[in-house]
Amino acid sequence: MSARAFLAASLLGLPALARAQYPSLRSADTRTATPENVMGARKEWGADLSYGGSFNRGNVDTNFISSGFDLFKAFGQDTGYLNGSLIYNTFNHVRVLNQGSVTARYDHPVSGPWKVFVFNTNAYNEFIQLDYRETVGAGPWYDLALGPTKHGLSLALYQEHERFKGGVYQDNVRVSFRDVSLFPISDVASLRTDFFYAPRVDRFADNHIFFQADFESLFYKKLLGLKLSFIDEYDSRPRPRIKRNDTIWLTSLAVHLGK
């Protein structure tokens, strides 16, 4: 099974109600990142699912699917994470968005708020000519609370393997810095931000920058919420004829399970 088929099969059955974008937008988030740090009250396990779609028939035929999942499970003091996402869009039977990712991570606490983690990521994005990207790496993670806000800071070193259309291969070593923050707004609303910066160790001008902001409001206890997301992704060295920057807005219905 190809990497693209594996990712699609893993994600199509998972729950995003996302608003369709302009057909020229190629979308975002093929970052080589670790899964999200879970900063909620759940300790033993958690499952966050999102699913959305827009399907129009008539003068214009449009299909839009946005799907994602975040899972974690505690193993004593250690924690394992698995997450993934898929965005797929056709406009008048022509694909304009097609990308997905699956990532895994394992945390081991060291002392107080410090932990070390190892991770593996897998991704594809048809419209930046990326057939497959895999990363393997490790690094320290630090959890920080400032009043009601929660933060996760990480520094990691990883090996990146990329395969592009036309049989072009690239292998790089990158270092990444990540800052994930959770800002409570009320008992039912919160703002979450995620900043990720990953330059090559031998050429800092070759870098990936990713930013995401999620505003979520719960409408049924702590189980169901509506989420508005803004994503901005930047690649300083894209393939020929590929733009450096992409942004996307998404709305989604989110389900939170766990204890």
C-alpha positions as a Markdown table, in Angstrom:
| # | Residue | x | y | z |
|---|---|---|---|---|
| 1 | Met | 0.0 | 0.0 | 0.0 |
| 2 | Ser | 1.4 | 3.4 | -0.9 |
| 3 | Ala | 1.9 | 6.1 | 1.8 |
| 4 | Arg | -0.9 | 8.2 | 0.4 |
| 5 | Ala | -3.3 | 5.3 | 0.4 |
| 6 | Phe | -2.4 | 4.4 | 3.9 |
| 7 | Leu | -2.9 | 7.9 | 5.2 |
| 8 | Ala | -6.3 | 8.2 | 3.4 |
| 9 | Ala | -7.5 | 4.9 | 4.7 |
| 10 | Ser | -6.5 | 5.8 | 8.2 |
| 11 | Leu | -8.3 | 9.2 | 8.2 |
| 12 | Leu | -11.3 | 9.1 | 5.9 |
| 13 | Gly | -13.4 | 7.2 | 8.5 |
| 14 | Leu | -12.5 | 9.6 | 11.3 |
| 15 | Pro | -14.5 | 12.5 | 12.2 |
| 16 | Ala | -14.1 | 18.2 | 10.4 |
| 17 | Leu | -17.4 | 20.5 | 9.6 |
| 18 | Ala | -15.0 | 22.7 | 7.7 |
| 19 | Arg | -15.8 | 25.6 | 5.4 |
| 20 | Ala | -14.7 | 25.1 | 1.7 |
| 21 | Gln | -11.9 | 27.3 | 0.6 |
| 22 | Tyr | -11.0 | 29.0 | -2.7 |
| 23 | Pro | -9.9 | 26.3 | -5.2 |
| 24 | Ser | -6.5 | 28.0 | -5.7 |
| 25 | Leu | -5.5 | 27.4 | -2.1 |
| 26 | Arg | -3.3 | 24.3 | -1.7 |
| 27 | Ser | -3.8 | 24.2 | 2.1 |
| 28 | Ala | -1.3 | 23.8 | 4.9 |
| 29 | Asp | 0.3 | 21.7 | 7.7 |
| 30 | Thr | 2.8 | 19.2 | 6.2 |
| 31 | Arg | 5.1 | 20.2 | 9.1 |
| 32 | Thr | 7.5 | 17.7 | 10.5 |
| 33 | Ala | 6.1 | 18.1 | 14.0 |
| 34 | Thr | 5.5 | 16.1 | 17.1 |
| 35 | Pro | 1.9 | 15.4 | 18.1 |
| 36 | Glu | 0.2 | 17.9 | 20.3 |
| 37 | Asn | 0.9 | 18.0 | 24.0 |
| 38 | Val | -2.3 | 17.2 | 25.9 |
| 39 | Met | -2.8 | 20.0 | 28.4 |
| 40 | Gly | -6.3 | 19.1 | 29.7 |
| 41 | Ala | -7.5 | 17.4 | 32.9 |
| 42 | Arg | -7.4 | 13.9 | 31.4 |
| 43 | Lys | -4.7 | 11.7 | 32.8 |
| 44 | Glu | -5.2 | 8.1 | 31.7 |
| 45 | Trp | -6.3 | 8.4 | 28.1 |
| 46 | Gly | -7.9 | 10.8 | 25.7 |
| 47 | Ala | -9.4 | 10.9 | 22.2 |
| 48 | Asp | -10.1 | 14.1 | 20.3 |
| 49 | Leu | -11.9 | 13.7 | 17.0 |
| 50 | Ser | -13.0 | 16.3 | 14.4 |
| 51 | Tyr | -14.9 | 15.8 | 11.2 |
| 52 | Gly | -16.3 | 18.2 | 8.6 |
| 53 | Gly | -17.4 | 18.5 | 5.0 |
| 54 | Ser | -19.0 | 20.6 | 2.4 |
| 55 | Phe | -20.7 | 18.9 | -0.6 |
| 56 | Asn | -22.3 | 21.1 | -3.3 |
| 57 | Arg | -24.1 | 19.9 | -6.4 |
| 58 | Gly | -25.5 | 22.0 | -9.3 |
| 59 | Asn | -23.8 | 24.7 | -11.3 |
| 60 | Val | -20.7 | 24.0 | -9.3 |
| 61 | Asp | -19.7 | 20.5 | -8.0 |
| 62 | Thr | -17.5 | 20.7 | -4.8 |
| 63 | Asn | -16.4 | 18.2 | -2.3 |
| 64 | Phe | -14.5 | 19.2 | 0.8 |
| 65 | Ile | -13.4 | 16.8 | 3.6 |
| 66 | Ser | -11.4 | 17.8 | 6.6 |
| 67 | Ser | -10.7 | 15.1 | 9.2 |
| 68 | Gly | -8.5 | 14.7 | 12.2 |
| 69 | Phe | -7.8 | 12.8 | 15.4 |
| 70 | Asp | -5.6 | 13.1 | 18.5 |
| 71 | Leu | -5.1 | 10.1 | 20.8 |
| 72 | Phe | -3.1 | 9.5 | 23.9 |
| 73 | Lys | -2.6 | 6.8 | 26.5 |
| 74 | Ala | -0.7 | 6.7 | 29.8 |
| 75 | Phe | 1.6 | 3.8 | 30.5 |
| 76 | Gly | 2.6 | 4.3 | 34.1 |
| 77 | Gln | 4.6 | 7.6 | 34.1 |
| 78 | Asp | 5.1 | 7.4 | 30.3 |
| 79 | Thr | 2.6 | 8.6 | 27.6 |
| 80 | Gly | 2.1 | 7.6 | 24.0 |
| 81 | Tyr | 0.5 | 9.8 | 21.4 |
| 82 | Leu | -0.9 | 9.2 | 17.9 |
| 83 | Asn | -2.5 | 11.8 | 15.7 |
| 84 | Gly | -3.4 | 12.5 | 12.1 |
| 85 | Ser | -5.2 | 14.8 | 9.7 |
| 86 | Leu | -6.5 | 14.8 | 6.2 |
| 87 | Ile | -7.7 | 17.6 | 3.9 |
| 88 | Tyr | -9.2 | 16.7 | 0.5 |
| 89 | Asn | -11.1 | 19.0 | -1.9 |
| 90 | Thr | -12.4 | 18.7 | -5.4 |
| 91 | Phe | -13.8 | 21.6 | -7.5 |
| 92 | Asn | -15.8 | 20.6 | -10.6 |
| 93 | His | -14.2 | 17.1 | -10.5 |
| 94 | Val | -10.6 | 18.6 | -10.2 |
| 95 | Arg | -8.5 | 18.0 | -7.1 |
| 96 | Val | -7.4 | 21.3 | -5.5 |
| 97 | Leu | -6.5 | 20.1 | -2.0 |
| 98 | Asn | -5.0 | 16.7 | -1.1 |
| 99 | Gln | -2.8 | 16.2 | 1.9 |
| 100 | Gly | -2.5 | 14.1 | 5.1 |
| 101 | Ser | -0.2 | 13.2 | 7.9 |
| 102 | Val | 0.1 | 10.6 | 10.7 |
| 103 | Thr | 2.5 | 11.1 | 13.6 |
| 104 | Ala | 3.5 | 9.2 | 16.7 |
| 105 | Arg | 5.3 | 10.3 | 19.9 |
| 106 | Tyr | 6.4 | 8.7 | 23.2 |
| 107 | Asp | 7.1 | 10.8 | 26.4 |
| 108 | His | 9.2 | 9.8 | 29.4 |
| 109 | Pro | 9.3 | 12.1 | 32.4 |
| 110 | Val | 12.8 | 13.0 | 33.7 |
| 111 | Ser | 12.4 | 15.5 | 36.6 |
| 112 | Gly | 9.5 | 17.8 | 37.6 |
| 113 | Pro | 8.2 | 19.5 | 34.4 |
| 114 | Trp | 10.9 | 18.1 | 32.2 |
| 115 | Lys | 10.5 | 15.0 | 29.9 |
| 116 | Val | 12.2 | 13.6 | 26.9 |
| 117 | Phe | 10.3 | 12.4 | 23.8 |
| 118 | Val | 10.9 | 10.4 | 20.7 |
| 119 | Phe | 8.8 | 10.8 | 17.6 |
| 120 | Asn | 8.1 | 9.7 | 14.0 |
| 121 | Thr | 6.0 | 11.7 | 11.4 |
| 122 | Asn | 4.7 | 10.7 | 8.0 |
| 123 | Ala | 3.0 | 13.1 | 5.5 |
| 124 | Tyr | 2.2 | 13.9 | 1.9 |
| 125 | Asn | 0.9 | 17.0 | 0.1 |
| 126 | Glu | 0.1 | 16.6 | -3.6 |
| 127 | Phe | 0.1 | 20.3 | -4.4 |
| 128 | Ile | 3.6 | 21.1 | -3.1 |
| 129 | Gln | 4.8 | 18.0 | -5.1 |
| 130 | Leu | 5.5 | 16.1 | -1.9 |
| 131 | Asp | 4.9 | 12.4 | -2.4 |
| 132 | Tyr | 6.1 | 11.4 | 1.1 |
| 133 | Arg | 8.0 | 12.8 | 4.0 |
| 134 | Glu | 9.2 | 10.9 | 7.1 |
| 135 | Thr | 11.0 | 12.3 | 10.1 |
| 136 | Val | 12.5 | 10.5 | 13.2 |
| 137 | Gly | 13.9 | 12.5 | 16.1 |
| 138 | Ala | 14.1 | 13.1 | 19.9 |
| 139 | Gly | 14.5 | 16.0 | 22.3 |
| 140 | Pro | 13.5 | 17.6 | 25.7 |
| 141 | Trp | 10.0 | 19.0 | 26.5 |
| 142 | Tyr | 9.2 | 21.4 | 29.3 |
| 143 | Asp | 5.7 | 22.0 | 30.7 |
| 144 | Leu | 5.0 | 25.5 | 32.2 |
| 145 | Ala | 2.0 | 27.1 | 33.9 |
| 146 | Leu | 1.6 | 30.8 | 34.2 |
| 147 | Gly | -1.5 | 31.6 | 36.2 |
| 148 | Pro | -4.4 | 30.0 | 34.3 |
| 149 | Thr | -2.4 | 29.6 | 31.1 |
| 150 | Lys | -0.5 | 26.4 | 30.2 |
| 151 | His | 2.5 | 26.1 | 27.9 |
| 152 | Gly | 4.6 | 23.4 | 26.4 |
| 153 | Leu | 8.1 | 24.1 | 25.1 |
| 154 | Ser | 10.3 | 21.7 | 23.1 |
| 155 | Leu | 13.6 | 21.5 | 21.3 |
| 156 | Ala | 14.3 | 18.5 | 19.1 |
| 157 | Leu | 16.8 | 17.1 | 16.6 |
| 158 | Tyr | 15.5 | 15.0 | 13.8 |
| 159 | Gln | 16.4 | 13.3 | 10.5 |
| 160 | Glu | 14.1 | 14.2 | 7.6 |
| 161 | His | 13.6 | 12.2 | 4.4 |
| 162 | Glu | 11.5 | 13.6 | 1.5 |
| 163 | Arg | 10.5 | 12.2 | -1.8 |
| 164 | Phe | 9.1 | 14.6 | -4.4 |
| 165 | Lys | 7.4 | 14.1 | -7.7 |
| 166 | Gly | 9.8 | 13.3 | -10.5 |
| 167 | Gly | 12.0 | 11.0 | -8.4 |
| 168 | Val | 13.7 | 13.8 | -6.4 |
| 169 | Tyr | 14.9 | 12.8 | -3.0 |
| 170 | Gln | 16.2 | 15.0 | -0.1 |
| 171 | Asp | 17.7 | 14.0 | 3.2 |
| 172 | Asn | 18.3 | 16.7 | 5.8 |
| 173 | Val | 19.0 | 17.0 | 9.5 |
| 174 | Arg | 16.9 | 19.7 | 11.2 |
| 175 | Val | 16.5 | 21.2 | 14.7 |
| 176 | Ser | 13.0 | 22.3 | 15.8 |
| 177 | Phe | 11.6 | 24.6 | 18.4 |
| 178 | Arg | 8.0 | 24.4 | 19.4 |
| 179 | Asp | 5.8 | 26.5 | 21.7 |
| 180 | Val | 2.2 | 25.3 | 22.4 |
| 181 | Ser | 0.0 | 27.5 | 24.6 |
| 182 | Leu | -3.5 | 27.2 | 26.1 |
| 183 | Phe | -5.3 | 30.3 | 27.2 |
| 184 | Pro | -8.7 | 29.8 | 29.0 |
| 185 | Ile | -11.2 | 32.5 | 28.1 |
| 186 | Ser | -14.2 | 31.2 | 30.2 |
| 187 | Asp | -15.5 | 27.9 | 31.6 |
| 188 | Val | -16.5 | 26.8 | 28.1 |
| 189 | Ala | -14.1 | 28.7 | 25.7 |
| 190 | Ser | -10.4 | 28.6 | 25.2 |
| 191 | Leu | -7.7 | 29.8 | 22.7 |
| 192 | Arg | -4.8 | 27.5 | 21.8 |
| 193 | Thr | -1.7 | 28.5 | 19.8 |
| 194 | Asp | 1.0 | 26.4 | 18.3 |
| 195 | Phe | 4.3 | 27.8 | 16.9 |
| 196 | Phe | 6.8 | 25.6 | 15.2 |
| 197 | Tyr | 10.2 | 26.6 | 13.7 |
| 198 | Ala | 12.5 | 24.0 | 12.1 |
| 199 | Pro | 15.7 | 25.1 | 10.2 |
| 200 | Arg | 18.4 | 22.8 | 8.8 |
| 201 | Val | 21.3 | 22.5 | 11.1 |
| 202 | Asp | 23.8 | 23.2 | 8.4 |
| 203 | Arg | 21.8 | 26.0 | 6.7 |
| 204 | Phe | 19.4 | 28.0 | 8.9 |
| 205 | Ala | 18.1 | 29.9 | 5.9 |
| 206 | Asp | 16.4 | 26.7 | 4.9 |
| 207 | Asn | 13.6 | 26.5 | 7.4 |
| 208 | His | 9.9 | 25.6 | 8.0 |
| 209 | Ile | 7.7 | 27.8 | 10.0 |
| 210 | Phe | 4.2 | 26.8 | 11.2 |
| 211 | Phe | 1.6 | 28.7 | 13.2 |
| 212 | Gln | -1.9 | 27.6 | 14.3 |
| 213 | Ala | -4.5 | 29.3 | 16.4 |
| 214 | Asp | -7.7 | 27.5 | 17.6 |
| 215 | Phe | -10.6 | 29.1 | 19.3 |
| 216 | Glu | -13.0 | 26.5 | 20.7 |
| 217 | Ser | -16.3 | 26.9 | 22.5 |
| 218 | Leu | -17.9 | 23.9 | 24.2 |
| 219 | Phe | -21.7 | 23.6 | 23.9 |
| 220 | Tyr | -22.3 | 20.2 | 25.6 |
| 221 | Lys | -20.5 | 19.7 | 28.9 |
| 222 | Lys | -16.8 | 19.0 | 28.0 |
| 223 | Leu | -17.6 | 16.5 | 25.2 |
| 224 | Leu | -18.7 | 18.6 | 22.2 |
| 225 | Gly | -17.4 | 21.9 | 20.9 |
| 226 | Leu | -17.2 | 24.2 | 17.9 |
| 227 | Lys | -13.7 | 25.2 | 16.8 |
| 228 | Leu | -12.4 | 27.9 | 14.5 |
| 229 | Ser | -8.9 | 27.4 | 13.3 |
| 230 | Phe | -6.4 | 29.6 | 11.5 |
| 231 | Ile | -3.3 | 27.9 | 10.0 |
| 232 | Asp | -0.2 | 29.5 | 8.4 |
| 233 | Glu | 2.7 | 27.5 | 7.0 |
| 234 | Tyr | 5.9 | 28.8 | 5.5 |
| 235 | Asp | 8.7 | 26.9 | 3.6 |
| 236 | Ser | 11.7 | 29.0 | 2.7 |
| 237 | Arg | 13.0 | 26.6 | 0.1 |
| 238 | Pro | 9.9 | 25.2 | -1.8 |
| 239 | Arg | 10.1 | 23.2 | -5.0 |
| 240 | Pro | 10.2 | 25.1 | -8.3 |
| 241 | Arg | 6.9 | 27.0 | -9.1 |
| 242 | Ile | 5.6 | 26.3 | -5.5 |
| 243 | Lys | 4.8 | 29.4 | -3.4 |
| 244 | Arg | 6.5 | 29.8 | 0.0 |
| 245 | Asn | 3.4 | 30.5 | 2.1 |
| 246 | Asp | -0.1 | 29.0 | 2.6 |
| 247 | Thr | -2.9 | 29.9 | 5.0 |
| 248 | Ile | -6.3 | 28.3 | 5.6 |
| 249 | Trp | -9.3 | 28.9 | 7.8 |
| 250 | Leu | -11.3 | 25.9 | 9.1 |
| 251 | Thr | -14.4 | 25.4 | 11.2 |
| 252 | Ser | -15.0 | 22.1 | 12.8 |
| 253 | Leu | -17.2 | 20.0 | 15.2 |
| 254 | Ala | -14.9 | 18.6 | 17.9 |
| 255 | Val | -15.5 | 15.5 | 20.1 |
| 256 | His | -13.4 | 15.1 | 23.4 |
| 257 | Leu | -13.3 | 11.8 | 25.1 |
| 258 | Gly | -11.1 | 10.4 | 27.9 |
| 259 | Lys | -10.5 | 10.4 | 31.6 |
